[in-house]
């Protein structure tokens, strides 16, 4: 406290010294002028007295000598008056200077008072800042102690995380091995079952063929007419190995003619349907944001599950090759993966900025590729639910297919009328094919030799991928694609194709001769 008072006194003394030093000469000069003025006033009074005395003497003594003395005194009086006038003038100037200097002193005093007030304010602010600094220093010390504690906890959690990550990795490896073993067992069971079915169907086919030949011979003998080779080989072009006389199921290569079942699947329109590859289950997706699983072993399908998680309508559905997982893409810009067995949502893949139109497995069950209206294809690591690669196409993607479960090659259909062929290891497409209009969907034959694509000019193109050219074009005068997401598909042996039309009908063509063979009705336009 005493220190700042002493400093303030010193500053006042320094200020007084500086201000007095500036005006000291002027004050001394003014004092001298005042003394001179007083002296001149005394001289004036004395001269006035002398003048009166001289006037009285002159009045008494009016001679030449008196006149000369009078003139001398009068000249002296005039010079004294002039000197007095000059002194008055100088006095006025000095008085004005004194007034100006006093005004300047008052201004400087006002400035000094402002500076003093600012100094006091700054001192108060300085004291407040010092208090805040002390508070911040104490807070910083507390934060340092807290940071040390958090670092210790983070180290402990990191060690625990590393341990758990190692356990997770081992469990994932074990799970992968178990899945591989399960796939191997299922493959063996499927091969064995296929062999048994093929043997049974072969025997049944031979039996039916013999019965048909016997019937033809009997008819020939009864009609006494020659039998052409076409009549004998009446099953040419039809795989009758699938005939089951007890169940009355037509051969698989025959075209369907009647509706098997009809049921209400969703509250709004149905936008996607997919068969499970291993079970008699179909998955449907609709505008009501739900993906449903149905058991279709009976004519009245039974709903198995409702898979939720999407916030907008479903666009496409796909299963993995084992039927364990089902993928759904949605208008909400996401891709979701559910398990078929327990109906649980396992993964949600987000990263597209527009609706996702299609998604397929690349490397089961670890990678998925998706195509979107945002003109990109994205490759996802399912284990981390993260996008690991983005392919910038430059045109909206409507559909895509992969050539096998390993996903070495990808084929995508786009708004710019191009089909693009990709090697997953390369950033750019290795080839593309330009069609007359935008492509709405793709389907690949099981041998991966033929590609089917529906085009917005109301035609369907069959491509030979070995020659990379268009093999056939299918159309019909009444066939119209209803929208940009209209689908087309092969049958099991790629001898037939089917596609829905805007009039609610399903058109079936023969891929061998290109003829339209069947028209199925049952949907409303």
C-alpha positions, 0 to 999 in steps of 0.5 A, spaced: 500 500 500 505 504 501 509 503 495 504 505 490 502 511 494 510 513 494 510 512 487 503 516 486 507 522 490 513 521 486 509 522 479 505 528 482 512 531 483 515 530 477 509 532 473 509 539 477 516 540 476 515 539 468 510 544 468 513 549 472 519 548 468 516 550 462 513 556 464 518 559 469 521 564 464 514 567 462 512 568 469 519 571 471 518 576 465 511 577 467 514 579 474 519 584 471 514 587 466 509 588 472 515 591 476 517 596 470 509 598 470 509 600 477 516 603 476 513 607 470 507 609 474 511 612 479 515 615 474 509 618 470 506 620 477 513 624 478 513 627 471 506 629 472 508 633 478 514 636 475 510 638 469 505 641 474 510 645 477 513 647 470 507 649 468 506 653 474 513 656 473 512 657 466 506 661 468 510 665 473 516 666 468 514 666 461 521 668 457 525 664 451 528 660 456 522 658 459 519 656 453 525 652 451 525 648 458 517 647 456 519 644 449 524 639 452 520 637 458 514 636 453 518 632 448 520 628 454 513 627 456 511 624 449 517 619 449 515 617 456 508 616 454 510 612 447 514 608 452 508 607 457 504 605 451 509 600 448 509 597 455 502 597 456 501 593 449 507 588 451 503 587 458 496 586 454 500 581 450 503 578 456 496 577 459 493 574 453 499 569 453 498 568 461 491 567 459 492 562 454 497 558 458 492 558 464 487 555 459 493 550 457 494 548 464 487 547 465 487 542 459 493 539 462 490 538 469 483 535 466 488 530 461 492 529 468 485 527 472 483 523 466 489 519 466 489 518 473 482 516 473 484 511 467 490 509 472 486 507 477 481 503 473 487 500 470 489 498 477 483 495 479 482 491 472 489 489 474 487 487 481 481 483 478 486 480 473 491 478 478 485 474 482 482 471 475 490 469 474 490 466 481 483 462 480 485 460 473 492 457 476 488 453 481 483 451 476 489 449 471 492 445 477 486 441 478 485 440 471 492 437 471 491 432 476 484 430 473 488 429 466 493 425 470 487 421 473 484 420 466 491 418 463 491 413 468 484 410 466 485 411 459 491 407 459 488 401 463 482 402 458 487 401 453 490 395 456 483 392 457 481 394 450 487 390 447 485 384 451 478 384 449 480 386 441 485 380 441 479 375 444 474 378 439 479 377 433 480 370 436 473 369 436 472 372 429 477 367 427 474 361 430 467 363 428 470 364 421 472 357 421 466 354 424 462 358 418 467 355 413 466 348 416 458 349 416 459 351 409 463 345 407 458 341 411 452 344 407 455 343 401 457 336 402 450 335 404 447 339 398 452 335 393 449 328 396 442 330 396 443 333 389 446 326 387 440 322 390 435 327 387 439 326 380 438 319 381 431 319 382 429 324 377 433 320 372 430 314 373 423 317 373 425 321 367 427 314 364 420 311 366 416 316 363 420 316 357 419 309 356 411 310 358 411 315 353 414 311 347 410 305 349 404 310 348 406 313 342 408 306 339 401 303 341 398 309 338 402 308 332 399 301 331 392 303 332 392 308 327 396 304 322 400 311 320 408 312 320 411 316 326 415 322 325 421 323 329 418 329 332 412 325 335 417 320 338 421 325 341 415 329 344 419 331 350 424 335 346 426 342 349 422 340 355 426 337 361 421 332 364 425 330 369 422 334 374 415 331 373 412 329 379 405 325 378 403 324 385 404 332 386 402 334 379 408 339 379 410 341 372 417 340 369 421 346 371 423 348 364 415 349 363 412 356 363 407 357 369 400 358 367 396 359 374 397 363 380 400 359 385 398 364 391 396 371 392 397 374 399 397 381 402 405 383 404 405 390 405 401 396 407 403 400 401 406 398 394 411 392 394 418 394 391 422 388 392 422 380 392 427 375 393 427 368 394 432 365 399 437 360 396 437 355 401 430 355 404 423 355 401 422 362 404 421 369 400 423 376 402 419 382 401 420 389 402 415 395 401 414 402 402 412 401 409 419 401 411 419 393 413 422 387 410 418 381 411 420 373 411 415 369 408 414 361 408 411 359 402 411 351 402 403 352 403 398 355 398 397 360 404 404 363 405 405 364 413 409 370 415 415 368 419 418 375 421 418 383 420 425 386 419 425 393 421 430 398 422 429 402 415 426 409 416 424 410 408 421 405 403 425 398 401 429 398 394 432 392 393 433 385 397 439 380 397 441 374 400 448 371 401 449 364 398 448 360 404 441 364 406 444 366 413 444 373 412 439 378 408 441 385 405 436 391 404 437 397 401 433 403 402 431 410 400 434 413 407 441 412 404 443 406 408 444 399 407 442 394 413 444 386 414 439 382 418 440 374 420 435 370 417 435 365 423 434 370 429 431 376 425 436 381 428 439 387 425 446 386 425 449 392 421 447 398 419 452 401 413 451 409 412 455 413 408 451 414 401 448 421 400 442 419 396 438 413 396 441 406 395 438 402 389 442 395 390 447 391 394 451 385 393 456 381 397 463 381 395 467 376 399 462 373 404 460 374 409 465 380 410 464 385 404 458 388 401 458 393 395 452 398 394 450 402 388 446 409 389 443 415 386 449 419 389 453 416 383 458 412 387 459 405 388 461 403 395 465 397 398 463 396 406 467 392 411 461 388 414 466 387 421 467 394 422 461 397 419 465 402 415 466 404 408 473 401 405 473 404 398 469 409 394 468 408 386 466 415 383 462 413 377 459 419 375 452 417 374 446 414 378 447 407 379 440 403 378 442 396 379 449 391 380 451 384 380 457 380 382 460 374 378 461 370 384 461 370 392 468 372 392 466 378 388 472 379 383 468 382 378 462 387 378 457 389 373 453 396 374 447 399 370 447 406 370 442 412 368 447 415 363 445 408 359 452 405 360 453 398 363 460 398 367 464 392 368 469 393 374 475 389 377 474 390 384 482 391 385 482 397 380 479 404 381 476 405 374 472 400 370 475 396 365 470 396 360 463 399 359 457 398 354 453 403 351 445 402 350 440 406 347 437 408 354 438 408 361 438 401 364 433 399 370 436 392 372 441 387 371 441 379 372 446 374 371 446 367 369 448 362 374 454 360 369 456 368 369 456 367 361 450 371 360 447 378 362 440 380 362 438 388 362 432 391 362 432 398 358 427 404 359 426 404 351 421 398 353 426 392 351 430 387 354 437 385 352 441 379 353 448 380 353 454 374 351 459 376 356 464 372 353 463 376 346 461 382 350 456 383 345 448 383 345 445 376 343 438 378 343 433 383 344 426 382 347 420 386 346 412 386 345 407 391 343 404 391 349 410 391 354 412 397 357 417 398 363 413 401 369 419 405 372 426 406 373 426 400 378 423 395 374 426 388 374 428 382 370 430 375 371 432 369 368 429 362 370 434 357 373 437 354 367 437 361 363 432 358 358 426 363 360 426 370 362 421 374 366 419 381 367 413 385 369 410 390 365 406 397 366 399 394 365 400 389 371 402 383 367 408 378 367 411 377 360 415 371 359 420 370 353 424 364 351 432 365 350 433 360 345 429 363 340 427 369 342 419 368 342 414 371 347 411 365 350 407 366 356 403 372 359 401 372 366 396 376 369 393 377 376 396 384 378 393 391 377 396 396 373 
